[in-house]
Amino acid sequence: MAKSTTGRKAGGGLARPVTPSSDLAAITGSAPLPRSEVVSKVWDHIRKNNLQNPENKREILADDKLKKVFGKDRCTMFEMNKHLSNHLK
């Protein structure tokens, strides 16, 4: 791995691959992905299935796949990352 100017190895944090749970893998696939790519795939799913509340775009209306990840019918885009973290190893 490449070293940064501080002497640490690159590839940590958002770039470190994480493995999605089986519920999240229904949306993202089961292969390990960087956290940023997981979030991107979830947003692709939300847009493709028109799951944003038309009256409040910050709110996501969960379909059956997202209900398993969020644990509820609705979630704000700010809460989404908290719920995703519970499904990443």
Disulfide bonds with the S-S distance in Angstrom:
none
